[in-house]
Amino acid sequence: MYNLEELKNGMQCTITWLLGDVGTFLKKQYHFALDDTIEVIQNDGDSLIIHHNNHVYALDASSADAIKVTI
């Protein structure tokens, strides 16, 4: 299991855990769910751009740290 922030550009993964307030927010507002697929479009170390369910999101590294994934 990895933190989302550890993945490199172009990698796809599956959500395993959504932790804390960030996880709750993503579940309620943006319909993130366990076993959903995420693609990392860009990871520059400080922020990420991801693709999830036909939407593109920007996250800071600390928010991405609350998303645990498997590859």
matplotlib code that plots the C-alpha trace (Angstrom):
import matplotlib.pyplot as plt

x = [0.0, 1.2, 0.3, -1.0, 1.7, 4.4, 3.2, 4.8, 3.3, 1.1, 0.6, -2.8, -3.9, -6.9, -8.1, -7.7, -8.2, -9.5, -8.3, -9.3, -11.1, -9.7, -11.0, -14.5, -14.5, -13.5, -16.2, -19.0, -18.2, -16.5, -17.8, -14.4, -14.9, -12.9, -11.8, -12.1, -9.3, -7.1, -4.6, -1.8, -1.5, 1.3, 3.1, 5.7, 6.3, 4.3, 1.0, -0.7, -3.1, -5.2, -8.0, -10.9, -14.3, -14.0, -12.9, -9.5, -8.5, -5.6, -4.4, -1.6, 0.8, -0.7, -4.1, -2.8, -1.1, -4.6, -5.3, -3.9, -3.7, -2.6, -1.0]
y = [0.0, 3.5, 7.1, 8.7, 11.3, 8.6, 7.7, 9.0, 10.7, 8.3, 5.7, 4.2, 2.9, 1.8, 3.6, 1.4, 3.9, 7.5, 8.9, 11.7, 14.9, 14.9, 11.4, 12.4, 15.5, 13.6, 11.0, 13.4, 16.2, 14.4, 10.8, 9.2, 5.6, 2.5, 0.5, 3.5, 4.0, 7.1, 8.1, 10.5, 13.1, 15.1, 14.8, 17.5, 16.6, 19.5, 19.0, 16.4, 16.5, 13.4, 11.9, 10.3, 9.4, 11.6, 14.6, 16.2, 17.3, 19.2, 18.2, 19.4, 16.7, 16.6, 15.9, 13.2, 11.7, 10.9, 8.7, 5.2, 3.2, -0.1, -0.4]
z = [0.0, -0.9, -0.2, -3.4, -3.2, -3.7, -7.3, -10.4, -13.4, -15.5, -12.9, -12.2, -8.8, -6.8, -3.6, -0.6, 2.3, 2.5, 5.9, 8.2, 7.3, 3.8, 3.1, 4.4, 2.3, -0.8, -0.2, 0.4, -2.1, -4.9, -4.6, -4.1, -2.9, -2.0, -5.0, -7.4, -9.9, -10.0, -12.6, -11.6, -14.4, -12.7, -9.4, -8.8, -5.1, -3.7, -5.5, -7.7, -10.6, -10.8, -13.0, -11.2, -12.6, -15.7, -13.6, -13.0, -9.5, -8.0, -4.5, -2.3, -1.0, 2.5, 1.1, -1.2, 1.9, 3.2, 0.2, 0.5, -2.7, -4.3, -7.7]

ax = plt.figure().add_subplot(projection="3d")
ax.plot(x, y, z, "-o")
ax.set_aspect("equal")
plt.show()
